[in-house]
Amino acid sequence: MLRKSCLALALGAGILVNPALCSAFDPVVVKTAVDTELSKGYPALDALFKDIHEHPELGFQETRTAALLAKQMRALGFTVTEHVAKTGIVAIYKNGAGPTVLVRTELDALPLEEKTGLPYASKAKQVWQGKEVSVDHACGHDIHMTTWVGTAKALLSMKDQWHGTLMFVGQPSEEGATGISGAKAMLNDGLFTRFPKPDVGFALHNMPLPFGVYYRAGVVTSNANDLLITFHGKGSHGSMPQESIDPVLMAARFVVDVQAVISREKDPAAFGVVTVGAIQSGSAGNIIPDTAVLRGTIRSYDASVREKLFAGITRTAQAEAQMSGAPAPDVDLHGNVNYGAVVNDGAITERAAAAFNAAFGDQAHIVPKPLSASEDYSEFINAGVPSLYFFIGSYEPQRVADAQKSGIALPVNHSPMYAPVPEPTIRTGVAAMTIAVMSAMDSKS
């Protein structure tokens, strides 16, 4: 009966699955149980979401946030360790023999001012790069944290239906606003040596898509690398350029010339982006400075494309300096942000896809291509945790359809106007993550 329910619904949705993958549990039954649990517990989750949203904190400053989540998990019976990589938390719940399953949420927000006008909008401020700035959960990590707690509650309400160890990780500094990956910091602080190394991992992210669940096997997000180049010149009076070696001119030429690496060296069908987002140089209009600093980002899916971009960027920077008779520039392409692509495990995705399609029907969708954005969850995957990183939609379907018809784009993640609809986004996230975790557990008695 269970096997037939899973297979019939999955195949009806056009998903080809291995029959053995549907034999362990019934995702339709699990979804119904989660919905029943949420019918009683959603008001508490809604209050938690609004509390977190009103009190966002930047990377490695998430002290209130971490304490709040730690308290929630202890109340559920998890063994909680705080201050992993400064503000990270690890919550463990053992329920007999079985796999160890990682569920990750991010804790941090972004250094920008919220402009949504919501009654629970953030007015929080923190110090960032030496200045007091506004802070906003503009990426939706508040949705993730609430879903994380809701998933823990749902799983414990059904603990007689699965066996294994839950490893719920609250990760600081995913946004990299500090320039440091929180995932890497947790690994460096012994995440997989002080605690069990997971057999399987899951994480989710909300997106400005119609309500539902979205997934894909293979590459999901891009590689991300910092670009930091310092051109060295010779300062002079602005009226006497012949006495100078102008680093601003080198920087300006580089910004234009480096795009030839994208248009003429990279395969046009392969994804690759080089963006210079900041140039810092000089102090006055009549002074030619002696240095110019460029900062940017490099994105790609494939490791070979990334290496081609690295080589082209370095060669272009060196050529600009040589053309000006300047010393060799300092080129750093392996700075603080050095994220690999998130690559979903095929077997884990296949099993979860069958379950998602069985439970959510036409609200389960395959993502047709990888995202250009990046995620440091890849650090956990590259440390040996096969995983599924999936998405949940955060907008009403009609609103999305109306926006597409009008040509007026809806606010996206990192916009000060981005405001995911809490319900049913949180409900969907809790149900989907619970189903995903149980699809990986040994549910046989």
C-alpha positions in Angstrom: 0.0 0.0 0.0 2.7 2.5 1.0 4.9 1.5 -2.0 1.9 1.8 -4.4 1.0 5.3 -3.1 4.4 6.7 -3.6 5.1 5.1 -6.9 1.7 5.8 -8.5 1.8 9.5 -7.6 5.4 10.0 -8.6 5.0 8.2 -11.9 1.7 10.1 -12.5 3.8 13.3 -12.2 6.2 12.1 -14.8 9.1 11.3 -12.4 11.1 8.1 -13.1 12.1 6.5 -9.9 13.6 3.2 -8.7 10.8 1.3 -7.0 13.0 0.5 -4.0 13.2 4.2 -3.2 9.5 4.3 -2.4 9.3 1.3 -0.1 10.2 2.9 3.2 7.5 5.4 4.0 4.4 7.1 2.7 5.0 10.8 2.0 1.2 11.5 1.7 0.7 10.2 5.2 3.6 12.2 6.5 2.3 15.4 4.8 -1.1 14.8 6.4 0.5 14.3 9.8 2.6 17.5 9.5 -0.5 19.5 8.4 -2.4 18.2 11.5 0.6 19.1 13.7 0.8 22.6 12.2 -3.0 23.2 12.6 -2.2 23.3 16.3 1.3 24.6 16.3 1.4 27.2 13.6 0.5 30.3 15.8 3.7 29.6 17.8 5.8 29.4 14.7 4.3 32.6 13.3 5.2 34.4 16.5 8.7 33.0 16.4 9.1 34.2 12.7 8.0 37.7 13.5 10.3 37.9 16.6 13.3 36.8 14.5 12.3 39.1 11.7 12.1 42.1 14.0 15.5 41.3 15.6 17.9 40.4 12.8 21.6 40.1 13.4 24.7 40.2 11.2 27.2 37.3 10.7 28.9 36.2 13.9 26.8 38.7 15.9 23.7 36.5 16.0 23.8 36.1 19.8 20.1 36.8 20.5 19.1 34.7 17.5 21.3 31.7 18.5 20.1 31.8 22.1 16.4 31.9 21.0 16.8 28.9 18.7 18.9 27.0 21.4 16.1 27.5 23.9 13.5 26.2 21.4 15.5 23.1 20.7 16.3 22.3 24.3 12.6 22.6 25.1 12.0 19.8 22.4 14.5 17.5 24.1 17.6 18.1 21.8 21.1 18.2 23.3 22.3 21.7 22.3 25.8 23.0 22.0 26.2 26.8 21.6 29.1 28.9 20.5 30.3 26.6 17.7 32.3 29.0 15.5 31.4 31.8 17.9 27.6 32.0 17.4 26.7 28.7 15.7 24.6 26.0 17.4 24.4 22.3 17.1 21.3 20.4 18.3 21.4 16.6 18.5 18.5 14.2 19.0 19.1 10.4 19.0 16.2 8.1 18.2 17.7 4.6 17.9 20.0 3.1 15.3 19.9 4.7 11.9 21.5 7.4 9.7 22.6 10.8 11.0 20.8 13.4 9.1 21.9 17.1 9.0 19.4 19.9 8.7 21.0 23.3 8.3 19.6 26.8 8.8 21.4 30.1 8.5 21.2 32.6 11.4 22.4 35.9 9.8 20.8 38.9 8.1 22.0 41.6 5.8 23.4 45.1 6.3 20.6 47.1 4.7 17.5 49.0 5.7 14.1 47.2 5.4 11.5 49.1 3.3 8.6 46.7 3.3 6.4 48.6 5.6 5.4 45.5 7.4 4.0 45.9 11.0 6.9 43.7 12.1 9.6 45.3 10.0 13.1 45.5 11.3 14.4 48.7 12.9 17.5 46.9 14.2 21.0 48.4 13.8 24.4 46.9 14.4 28.0 47.8 13.8 29.4 46.6 10.5 32.8 47.5 9.1 33.2 50.1 11.8 29.9 51.9 11.1 26.4 51.5 12.6 24.1 50.1 9.8 20.5 49.0 9.5 20.0 45.2 9.5 17.3 43.2 7.6 16.4 39.6 7.0 16.1 40.5 3.3 17.2 37.0 2.2 14.6 35.2 4.2 16.7 33.4 6.7 14.0 34.1 9.3 11.7 31.8 7.2 14.4 29.2 7.3 14.9 29.3 11.0 11.2 29.1 11.7 10.9 26.2 9.3 13.9 24.5 11.0 12.2 24.7 14.4 8.9 23.6 12.9 10.6 20.6 11.2 12.2 19.5 14.5 8.7 19.7 16.2 7.1 17.7 13.4 9.8 15.0 13.4 9.5 14.5 17.1 5.8 14.2 16.9 6.4 11.2 14.5 9.5 9.8 16.1 7.9 6.3 16.2 8.0 6.3 12.4 11.8 6.9 11.9 15.1 5.9 13.5 18.4 7.6 13.5 20.1 10.8 14.7 18.9 14.3 13.9 21.7 16.9 13.7 20.2 20.4 13.4 22.8 23.0 12.7 22.3 26.7 13.1 25.0 28.3 10.9 26.3 31.8 11.4 27.5 34.2 8.6 26.2 32.5 5.5 25.8 35.9 3.8 29.6 36.5 4.0 29.0 40.1 5.2 32.0 39.5 7.5 34.0 38.1 4.6 34.1 34.7 6.3 32.1 31.7 5.5 30.2 30.5 8.6 30.1 26.9 7.2 33.8 26.8 6.9 34.2 28.4 10.3 32.0 25.6 11.9 34.0 22.9 10.1 37.2 24.5 11.4 35.7 24.4 14.9 35.2 20.7 14.7 31.6 20.3 13.4 32.3 16.9 12.1 34.7 15.7 14.7 33.1 17.0 17.9 29.8 15.8 16.6 28.7 12.9 14.5 29.5 13.3 10.8 26.2 13.2 8.9 25.3 10.5 6.4 22.9 12.8 4.6 22.3 16.6 4.7 19.4 18.9 3.8 19.0 22.6 3.5 16.4 24.8 1.9 16.0 28.4 0.6 12.9 30.5 0.0 12.7 32.2 -3.5 10.3 34.7 -5.1 8.4 31.9 -6.8 4.8 30.7 -6.4 4.1 28.7 -3.3 5.5 25.1 -3.7 8.6 23.0 -3.6 11.4 23.3 -6.2 14.4 20.9 -6.6 17.0 19.6 -9.1 19.7 17.0 -9.2 23.3 18.0 -9.8 24.6 21.6 -9.8 22.2 24.0 -8.0 24.2 27.2 -7.3 27.4 28.7 -8.7 31.0 28.8 -7.6 31.7 32.1 -6.0 35.1 33.8 -5.5 36.2 37.2 -4.4 38.1 39.4 -6.8 40.6 41.7 -5.2 43.2 43.5 -7.4 45.5 46.4 -6.3 47.2 48.4 -9.1 50.4 50.2 -8.1 51.3 53.4 -9.8 53.1 56.6 -9.2 51.3 59.6 -7.7 51.5 63.1 -9.1 49.6 66.4 -9.5 46.6 66.0 -11.7 47.9 68.8 -14.0 51.2 66.9 -14.6 50.1 63.4 -15.7 53.4 62.9 -17.4 55.0 62.6 -14.0 52.7 59.8 -12.9 51.9 56.2 -13.5 48.1 56.4 -13.2 46.5 53.4 -11.4 43.0 54.7 -12.0 43.6 54.4 -15.7 44.8 50.8 -15.3 41.7 50.0 -13.2 39.4 51.6 -15.7 40.9 49.7 -18.6 40.8 46.4 -16.7 37.1 46.8 -16.0 36.4 46.9 -19.7 39.1 44.6 -21.0 38.4 41.7 -18.5 35.0 41.2 -20.2 36.9 39.9 -23.2 37.7 36.8 -21.1 33.9 36.2 -20.9 33.1 37.0 -24.5 36.1 35.5 -26.3 37.8 32.9 -24.1 35.0 31.1 -22.3 32.7 28.8 -24.1 29.5 30.9 -24.8 27.3 28.0 -23.5 29.2 27.8 -20.2 28.1 30.1 -17.3 30.6 32.6 -16.1 30.5 36.1 -14.7 33.1 38.6 -13.7 31.7 41.7 -12.0 33.7 44.6 -10.5 31.5 46.2 -7.9 33.9 48.6 -6.3 36.9 50.8 -7.2 38.6 52.6 -4.4 41.3 55.1 -5.2 42.4 58.7 -4.5 41.3 61.5 -2.3 40.9 64.5 -4.5 40.1 65.4 -8.1 43.5 67.1 -8.7 45.7 64.3 -7.3 46.7 61.2 -9.3 47.0 58.5 -6.6 49.6 55.8 -6.4 47.2 52.8 -5.9 43.8 51.7 -7.1 41.9 48.8 -5.5 39.2 46.8 -7.3 36.8 44.5 -5.6 34.4 42.2 -7.3 33.0 38.7 -7.7 33.6 35.7 -10.0 30.8 33.2 -10.6 30.8 29.9 -12.5 29.3 26.4 -12.4 32.2 24.3 -13.7 35.6 24.1 -12.1 37.4 24.3 -15.5 35.5 27.5 -16.3 36.5 29.0 -13.0 40.2 28.2 -13.7 39.9 29.8 -17.1 38.4 32.9 -15.6 41.1 33.0 -13.0 43.8 32.8 -15.6 42.2 35.4 -17.8 41.7 37.9 -15.0 45.3 37.5 -13.8 46.7 37.9 -17.3 44.5 40.9 -18.1 45.5 42.7 -14.8 49.2 42.0 -15.5 48.9 43.3 -19.0 47.3 46.5 -17.9 50.1 47.2 -15.5 52.8 46.2 -18.1 51.2 48.5 -20.7 51.5 51.4 -18.2 55.0 50.6 -17.2 53.8 49.9 -13.7 54.9 47.3 -11.1 53.0 44.0 -11.2 49.6 44.2 -9.6 48.5 42.2 -6.5 45.9 39.8 -7.6 43.9 37.8 -5.0 41.2 35.5 -6.4 41.0 33.1 -3.3 40.0 35.6 -0.7 37.5 35.2 2.1 34.6 34.3 -0.2 35.7 31.1 -2.0 32.5 29.0 -2.2 32.2 26.0 -4.4 29.0 25.2 -6.3 26.3 23.3 -4.4 25.9 19.9 -6.1 22.9 17.8 -5.1 23.4 14.1 -4.7 21.5 12.2 -7.5 20.2 9.3 -5.3 19.1 11.6 -2.5 17.4 13.9 -4.9 15.7 11.1 -6.7 14.2 9.7 -3.5 13.1 13.1 -2.2 11.7 14.1 -5.6 9.4 11.0 -5.6 8.2 12.0 -2.1 7.7 15.7 -3.0 5.7 14.8 -6.0 3.6 12.3 -4.1 2.9 14.8 -1.2 2.7 18.1 -3.1 1.4 17.1 -6.5 1.4 20.0 -9.0 3.1 22.2 -6.4 6.4 20.2 -6.8 8.6 21.5 -9.6 11.9 20.6 -11.2 14.3 23.6 -11.4 15.4 23.7 -15.0 18.8 25.2 -14.6 21.2 26.2 -11.8 21.1 29.5 -10.1 23.8 32.2 -10.6 23.7 32.9 -6.8 26.1 31.1 -4.4 25.8 29.3 -1.1 28.4 28.1 1.4 26.4 25.0 2.2 28.7 23.6 -0.4 31.4 23.5 2.3 29.4 20.7 4.1 28.9 18.8 0.8 32.6 19.1 0.0 33.4 17.8 3.5 31.7 14.6 2.6 28.0 15.0 3.3 25.8 14.0 0.3 22.9 16.4 0.3 19.8 17.9 -1.2 19.5 21.7 -1.2 16.0 22.7 -2.4 13.7 25.7 -2.6 10.3 26.8 -1.5 8.2 29.5 -3.1 7.4 32.6 -1.1 4.7 34.4 -3.2 1.0 33.9 -4.0 0.7 32.3 -7.5 -1.7 35.0 -8.7 0.7 37.8 -7.6 3.5 36.1 -9.6 1.3 35.7 -12.6 0.1 39.4 -12.5 3.8 40.5 -12.2 4.8 38.5 -15.2 1.8 39.9 -17.2 2.5 43.5 -16.3 6.3 43.2 -16.7 6.8 44.7 -13.3 9.3 42.5 -11.4 8.6 41.4 -7.9 11.1 42.1 -5.1 13.8 39.4 -4.9 16.1 38.1 -2.2 18.4 40.9 -0.9 16.0 43.6 -1.9 15.0 45.9 1.0 11.4 45.3 -0.3 11.6 41.5 -0.2 8.9 40.1 2.0 8.1 36.4 1.8 4.5 35.6 2.7 4.9 33.7 6.1 1.9 31.4 5.6 1.9 29.1 3.7 5.6 29.5 3.0 6.6 28.2 6.5 4.0 25.4 6.4 5.3 24.3 3.0 8.9 24.4 4.3 8.1 22.4 7.4 6.2 19.7 5.4 8.9 19.5 2.7 11.8 19.3 5.0 10.1 16.8 7.3 9.4 14.6 4.2 12.9 15.0 2.9 14.4 13.9 6.3 12.1 11.0 6.6 12.9 9.9 3.1 16.5 9.5 4.2 15.7 7.8 7.5 15.4 4.0 8.0 11.7 4.0 8.9 11.4 0.2 9.0 10.6 -1.1 12.5 
